[in-house]
């Protein structure tokens, strides 16, 4: 199993598993509940963890090409924002699944190949799965606020 000592290959494998698992989970009744959860109750916690800096780094690299459907357009209508919110939830759940898969493989790699490989798995899992989850949760919270404002405006009109 030469593949399992390469953390970058396992990271991409976790992405693929996460996408397919999300397709299955979407059909489950608890998916709405799962996609509406937050790891931290306070949005300031995300900022303290450096999620905004992580976002800036992502936007400055070719990684910005992924998830292009999660961009706020200039003409914002309520349905479009709700669609973007669904894309955010899909990306978040996919990364959580990928995070879990890679954690299991991290334990295996740590035991099989030693702490050096194990720590590289932890690093790539944090940068490649955990921080994207936190970023999606941070964006989801901000988007919910925008959707609430737009819904209030529609009710007043």
Secondary structure, DSSP 8 states (H G I E B T S, - for coil): -GGGG-HHHHHHHHHHHHHHHHHHHTTSTTHHHHHT--S-S-HHHHHHTTHHHHHHHHHTSGGGGTTTTS---SS--HHHHHHHHHHHHHHHHHHHHHHHHHHHHHHHHHHHH-HHHHHHHHHHHIIIIIHHHHHHHHHHHHHHHHHHHHHHHHHH-
